[in-house]
Amino acid sequence: MMHDDFLKSRHEKYTKRVLTSFEGETAETISSLIIEEAPPSPFLTKKQQKEKIRHESSRILLQLFHTFDNGVAKLLDGAKEYKKHNREVDMKGFSEELLKMIRFFSKVKEKEYIKKWVKNFEEGKEYCEMIPLKEETIELLYQAAKLLYEKEAYQDAKDAFSTLIVLQSKNSNFWIGLAHSTFFLEDYKEACFFYSIASIFAPQDPQTHYFCAQCYEKDKDIPHAVNAIELALLAAEEERYKHLKKPLLQEKNRLQNML
């Protein structure tokens, strides 16, 4: 019992230290963009809402690193399964790349690579470039994570996409995959957070806002859902997305009828 209390105390102190590393431009940037989806609150000012989201972004982003090792294992499982249907995949080369990645992170203390990830995020750098990993390796890792999701192994897929984001933080497809997996685990607030970050890296794509609206509806937060659809409609002004305007308008009318 004393041992458990000691471990809990150590973990809480460690978490507090790591959270502090997120309390910089990264959390500030993310919260500024996410707040755009929040309609005026009768209880909180915009500044208070932003502060709440900034703290939440710190807590949720920290979780990505706690599942890193498990995510690597799940990506390897997914890659082996993917290989069964794609014989041209070079598993020997892929395994060597994975070993290189594992060696890279084994030399860095966890709290140090988290801080470095934050710095990379702010400066536009990626771990996959620092290791470095080949583009085909990243693509195979993505296909492996997608396969886990398609097999409805949503927790495994979530861990796998979390690992991909540690490696390449500005890839909107990785954030969307993480958000989809989280959605089907029925954690709608967290899923919405991940969709919102995906929208930062794919600002012209209306679908991230549409998916946010689904999360809000699941949480019975219809005003936020309507607001997210309105953002999707703004993004759908682009020529390549204009075919989405009609279904989005229908969705907006459906939601407004629920108010």
N, C-alpha and C positions, 0 to 999 in steps of 0.2 A: 504493500500500500504506500509506504514511504517512497519506494522507488518510483511508483506511478506518479505521485505528487511531484517528485523531483523532475521527472521527464516533462510533465505538464508545464511546470514552471519554466524549465529551459526552453520549451517550445514557444511559450508565450513571449519570453524575452526576445527570442530569435525573430519571431513574427513581427514584433514591434520594431526591431531594428531594420528588418527588410522593408516593412511598410514605409518607413521613413525614406527609403531610397526611391520610392515611387512619388513622394510628395514634391515633385518638381515640375518641369515643363511638360513631361509626358502626361501625367494625370491632368494637368491644366489644359493641355491641348485637347485631350480626349473628352473631358467634361464640357469644354466649350462647344464642341461639335454635337455632343449628345443632347445638350440642353436645347438645341434647336427643335428637337422633337417634342419637347414638353410644353403643353399649353399653359397659360397662366394658372397658378394654383391659388385658391382662396385662403390657403393656410400658410404658404411659404412664398417669400419673395424669390425672384430669379436668382439672386445671389445665394440664398439659402438652398435652393434646389441644386444649384451648381456645386456647392460645397458638399452636399449629400452625395451627388453623383461622383464627385472627385474621390471621396473616401471609398465609395463602392467600387470604383475602378481599381483602386489600390488593392482592396481585398480580393477581388475576382482575378486580377492579373497575377497575384501571388500564387493562386491555386494552379496556374499553368505549370509552375516549376515543381510542385509537389507530385505531379503525375508524370514527370519527364521519363524516368526509368521504365515505368510500366508502359508508357507510350512507345518507347523504343521496342520493347518486347512485342507489343501488339502490331507495330508496323512490320516487324520481321515475320510474324505469323501471316499477316495480310499479304505480304510480298510473296511468300511461299505459295499461298493459295492463288494469287494472281498468276504466278509462273505456270500453274497447271493448265491455264487456258491461253497462255501466251508464251510459247516455247522459245521465242527469240530472246527472251529476257536473260541477261547474263548474271546469274545468281552469284557466281564466284566474284565477279567484279563488284557486285552490289554488297556482298558480305565484307569485302575488303574496305569499301567505303564506310560501312557501318562501324567496323572496327576502328577506322581512323577517327570517326566522330566520337566513339566511346572513349578512346585514348585522349582526345582533345579535352573532353569535359572532365575526365578523371584527374586531370592535372590542375583543375581550377576548383576552388572552394565554392560551394553552392551560393553563398551570399555574394561572392565576387562576380560570378557570371550573371546573377540576377541584376546587379548594379550595372554591369557592362551591357546587358541587354537593354536596359533603360537608356543608357548613353547611346547605344547603337540606334535605338528607336528614334531618338531625337536628332541624330546626325545622319540618318538614312543609310546606316550600315547594317549588315546581316551576318549572323554567325555562320551561315552556310558558305559565305565568301571567305571568312576567316579560317575555316577548318583546312582547306576548302573542300566543298562537295561539288561533284559534276552536276550539270543541269539534268542529265538523264537519271541521276540518283534521286534528285528532288522529285522528278516526275513519277518515278516508280514508287516513292514513298507516298505521294499523293494518291496514286491509283490503289495502293494498299489500304490507305485510310478510307477511300471511297468504297472499296469492296467490303470493309467491315460495316460501314453505314448501310450499304445495300443489303447486307445479310441481317440487318436489324440488330446488330450487336452494338447498340448505341453507346453504352458506357466505354467499351473498347474503342469505338470510333472517336468518342470525345477525347480520350486519353491520347489517341494517335494524332488527331488534329492539333491538340495542345502542344505536342512535341514538335510538329511541323511549324507552328507559330513561333516557338522558341528559336527554330532554325532560320525562319524567314517571316519576319513579323508584319511585313507590308503587303502580303499576298491576300487579296480579298477572297479568293476561293477557299483558302484555309480557314479564314474567319467564318465564312458562310457554312463550310462543312462542320466546324465546331458549333455554330449556332443551330444548325439543323439537328445535330446529334443531341444537343442540350434540350431542344424543343421536344423531341420525342422521349426524353427523360422527364418531361413535364415540369421542368424548371423554367418557366416562361419569362421571369424577370431577367435571369441570367442569359437566356437565349436572346432576348431583346437587346441586352447590352452588347453581345457579340455581333448581332446584326448591325447595330449602330456603328461599331468599329469597322465592320466590312464596308459600310457606306462611306466612311472616311477615305478608303482606298479605291472605291468605285463610286464616286459621287454622282455620276450620270446614270447609274443603274437604279431604276425605280423599284426593282424587286426587293431590295433590302428593306426599304420602307414598308412595302406590302407585307413582308414577313413580320416586321415589327408590329404592324397592325393586328396580325393574327395572334401574336403573343399578348397584346393588350386585351384583345377580345376574350382570350382564354382566361385572363385575370379579371374579366368583367369590368374593364376600364375602357368604356366605350369612347369618352371624349379624347383620350390619347390615341385610340385606334383611328378615329376620324382624322385627327391631326396627322398621323403617319400616312394615311391614304392621300391626304392633301399634298404632302411632300412627295409622294410617289407620282402624283399627277403633274407636279412641277417638273420632275425629272423626265416624265414621259413626253415632254414637249420636243425632245430630240427626235429627229426623223426615224431613227432605227427603233425607237420604242413607241411610236405613235399608235401602233396596233394594240397597245395595252390600255390606251386611254378609255375606250368604251367599257371594258370589264372593270377598270378601276373606278369609273364613275358609277357603275352599277353597284360596286362594293361600297362606295361612299354613301349612296342612297340607302342601301340596306342597313348600314350601321347607324345612319342618322335617324332612321325609323325606330331604332332601338333606344334612342335617348328619351 
